[in-house]
Amino acid sequence: MKPLKFTGKDMTAMCKANAPLPPLVNAQSIVINMSEMYKHQTQRRDPNRNPDWKYKLAAGEAFEGRVINWLTKEGHEAFKPIETTYDLHINIRVPLYGALHLTGECKWDIMAEQTRNLAVQTFDNGKPSGIHPDGPNPELWFHGVGKEMWVARTRLIQNLVEMHRTTWGGQTVPMGNKSEGAQGVLIPISVAKKAIGTEWVTL
């Protein structure tokens, strides 16, 4: 695991190999269980993708639709753009201002209910992605967990990881596209539930 470090505005990483772990998260669960759970999600360069790739793709797209429906019910406008940098483009209705245009990333986390951790990607194909500050950096993050959704500004999630950099914020695991070196940080749901400035909603 390559050490990373998040620092201030230009945070570029999140990993300390020897950082202590928080309660309920131990080294064995991360090294064995988490690595097994999050690897092999997709193999983009392999024409014979693993059997559940199409299922996971469909589940992710269905979640995007639920996010769009929720935003619409809240009085905002959201749509999936043609370009693929961001999952959503969103026009938030702001009183006395009009429409505030934002970008959004949607992640459907099929393992979160079981692991009690949110798997948030930081690298894919050797490049910063997800919440990494050097990646696309969407303004809003929508993380689906069962019937709930965690809504947060990406910057707040980056700050949360930096705040806990000596414990879980300093740990990363393989996830997503193993062949492309995807990895991410696991945020305890118990921490996300208490994070100031974020919101949990039922879909």
C-alpha positions as CSV (number, residue, x, y, z in Angstrom):
1,M,0.0,0.0,0.0
2,K,1.6,3.3,-1.1
3,P,1.5,5.9,1.6
4,L,-0.6,9.0,0.9
5,K,-1.2,12.2,2.8
6,F,-4.0,14.7,2.8
7,T,-2.8,18.2,3.7
8,G,-4.9,21.3,3.6
9,K,-6.2,22.7,0.3
10,D,-3.8,20.7,-1.8
11,M,-4.3,17.4,0.0
12,T,-2.8,14.7,-2.2
13,A,-3.2,11.5,-0.2
14,M,-4.7,9.7,2.7
15,C,-2.7,6.7,3.7
16,K,-0.3,6.0,6.6
17,A,0.7,2.4,6.7
18,N,1.3,2.3,10.4
19,A,-1.5,4.5,11.6
20,P,-3.6,3.2,14.5
21,L,-7.1,2.0,13.7
22,P,-10.3,3.1,15.3
23,P,-12.6,1.0,17.5
24,L,-14.5,-1.7,15.6
25,V,-12.0,-1.6,12.7
26,N,-9.0,-3.8,13.0
27,A,-6.0,-4.6,10.9
28,Q,-7.2,-8.1,10.1
29,S,-10.6,-6.9,8.8
30,I,-8.9,-4.4,6.5
31,V,-6.1,-6.5,5.2
32,I,-8.3,-9.6,4.6
33,N,-12.0,-8.9,4.6
34,M,-12.1,-5.5,3.1
35,S,-9.5,-6.3,0.4
36,E,-11.6,-9.3,-0.7
37,M,-14.9,-7.4,-0.5
38,Y,-13.9,-4.4,-2.6
39,K,-11.6,-6.0,-5.3
40,H,-12.7,-7.2,-8.8
41,Q,-15.6,-4.8,-9.1
42,T,-14.8,-4.3,-12.8
43,Q,-12.2,-5.3,-15.3
44,R,-12.5,-2.6,-18.0
45,R,-9.8,-4.0,-20.2
46,D,-11.1,-7.6,-20.0
47,P,-13.8,-8.4,-22.6
48,N,-14.9,-11.2,-20.3
49,R,-15.8,-9.0,-17.3
50,N,-16.7,-10.8,-14.1
51,P,-20.3,-12.0,-14.0
52,D,-21.6,-9.3,-11.6
53,W,-20.2,-6.3,-13.5
54,K,-23.4,-5.7,-15.4
55,Y,-25.4,-6.0,-12.2
56,K,-23.3,-3.4,-10.4
57,L,-23.4,-1.1,-13.4
58,A,-27.2,-1.3,-13.5
59,A,-27.5,-0.8,-9.7
60,G,-25.3,2.3,-10.0
61,E,-27.4,3.7,-12.8
62,A,-30.6,3.0,-10.9
63,F,-29.2,4.9,-7.9
64,E,-28.4,7.9,-10.1
65,G,-32.1,7.8,-11.1
66,R,-33.2,7.8,-7.5
67,V,-30.9,10.8,-6.7
68,I,-32.4,12.7,-9.7
69,N,-35.9,11.9,-8.5
70,W,-35.1,13.1,-5.0
71,L,-33.5,16.3,-6.1
72,T,-36.5,17.0,-8.4
73,K,-38.9,16.4,-5.4
74,E,-36.9,18.9,-3.4
75,G,-37.5,21.5,-6.1
76,H,-34.2,21.4,-7.9
77,E,-33.2,20.3,-11.4
78,A,-30.7,17.5,-12.1
79,F,-29.7,15.6,-15.2
80,K,-27.1,13.1,-16.4
81,P,-24.7,15.0,-18.8
82,I,-23.4,13.6,-22.1
83,E,-19.8,14.1,-20.9
84,T,-18.7,11.6,-18.3
85,T,-16.5,13.7,-16.0
86,Y,-19.4,14.0,-13.5
87,D,-22.4,11.8,-12.9
88,L,-24.8,14.7,-12.5
89,H,-25.2,18.3,-13.3
90,I,-27.5,20.0,-10.8
91,N,-29.3,23.4,-10.6
92,I,-30.0,24.2,-7.0
93,R,-32.8,26.6,-6.4
94,V,-31.5,29.4,-4.1
95,P,-33.9,32.1,-2.8
96,L,-33.1,35.6,-4.1
97,Y,-30.3,34.2,-6.2
98,G,-31.8,31.9,-8.7
99,A,-30.1,28.7,-9.9
100,L,-26.8,27.7,-8.5
101,H,-25.1,25.2,-10.8
102,L,-23.3,22.3,-9.2
103,T,-21.8,19.0,-10.2
104,G,-22.4,15.7,-8.4
105,E,-21.0,12.2,-8.0
106,C,-23.3,9.2,-7.2
107,K,-22.0,6.1,-5.5
108,W,-24.1,3.0,-4.7
109,D,-22.3,1.1,-1.9
110,I,-23.5,-2.4,-1.9
111,M,-21.2,-3.5,1.0
112,A,-21.8,-0.6,3.4
113,E,-24.7,-2.1,5.3
114,Q,-22.6,-5.2,6.0
115,T,-19.2,-3.6,6.7
116,R,-20.6,-0.4,8.4
117,N,-18.1,1.6,6.4
118,L,-18.6,3.8,3.4
119,A,-16.1,2.9,0.6
120,V,-15.0,6.2,-1.0
121,Q,-12.7,5.9,-3.9
122,T,-9.5,8.0,-4.2
123,F,-7.6,6.5,-7.1
124,D,-8.5,4.7,-10.4
125,N,-6.3,3.7,-13.2
126,G,-3.4,5.3,-11.3
127,K,-5.0,8.7,-11.3
128,P,-6.8,10.7,-8.6
129,S,-10.5,10.1,-8.6
130,G,-13.5,10.1,-6.2
131,I,-12.9,12.5,-3.3
132,H,-9.2,13.0,-4.1
133,P,-8.6,16.8,-4.3
134,D,-6.6,16.4,-7.5
135,G,-9.4,14.5,-9.2
136,P,-12.5,15.9,-10.9
137,N,-13.7,17.2,-7.5
138,P,-17.5,17.3,-7.8
139,E,-19.2,19.8,-5.6
140,L,-21.7,17.3,-4.1
141,W,-21.4,13.6,-3.1
142,F,-24.3,11.3,-3.0
143,H,-23.5,7.9,-1.3
144,G,-26.2,5.3,-1.3
145,V,-26.5,2.8,1.6
146,G,-29.6,0.6,1.6
147,K,-32.6,2.8,1.7
148,E,-30.6,5.8,2.9
149,M,-28.3,8.3,1.1
150,W,-25.5,10.4,2.6
151,V,-25.4,13.8,1.0
152,A,-22.3,15.9,1.5
153,R,-20.1,18.5,-0.2
154,T,-17.0,16.7,-1.4
155,R,-14.8,19.3,0.4
156,L,-16.4,18.4,3.7
157,I,-15.6,14.7,3.1
158,Q,-12.0,15.6,2.3
159,N,-11.9,17.6,5.6
160,L,-13.4,14.7,7.5
161,V,-10.6,12.4,6.1
162,E,-8.0,14.9,7.0
163,M,-9.4,15.3,10.5
164,H,-9.1,11.5,11.1
165,R,-5.8,11.1,9.2
166,T,-4.1,9.3,12.2
167,T,-6.8,6.6,12.4
168,W,-9.2,5.4,9.7
169,G,-8.4,8.5,7.5
170,G,-4.9,7.1,7.1
171,Q,-6.0,3.7,5.8
172,T,-6.8,2.7,2.2
173,V,-7.9,-0.6,0.7
174,P,-8.1,-2.0,-2.9
175,M,-11.5,-1.5,-4.4
176,G,-13.3,-1.2,-7.7
177,N,-11.0,-1.9,-10.7
178,K,-8.2,-4.1,-9.4
179,S,-6.5,-4.2,-12.8
180,E,-6.4,-0.4,-12.7
181,G,-5.1,0.0,-9.2
182,A,-8.3,1.4,-7.8
183,Q,-8.2,2.2,-4.1
184,G,-10.1,4.2,-1.5
185,V,-10.7,5.1,2.1
186,L,-13.2,3.5,4.4
187,I,-15.3,6.0,6.4
188,P,-17.1,4.5,9.4
189,I,-20.8,5.1,9.0
190,S,-20.9,6.0,12.7
191,V,-18.7,9.0,11.9
192,A,-20.6,10.0,8.8
193,K,-23.8,10.0,10.7
194,K,-22.4,12.7,13.0
195,A,-20.6,14.7,10.4
196,I,-21.6,18.4,10.7
197,G,-22.8,19.9,7.4
198,T,-23.8,16.6,5.8
199,E,-27.3,15.1,5.6
200,W,-28.8,11.6,5.6
201,V,-32.0,11.2,3.8
202,T,-34.3,8.2,3.1
203,L,-35.1,7.5,-0.5
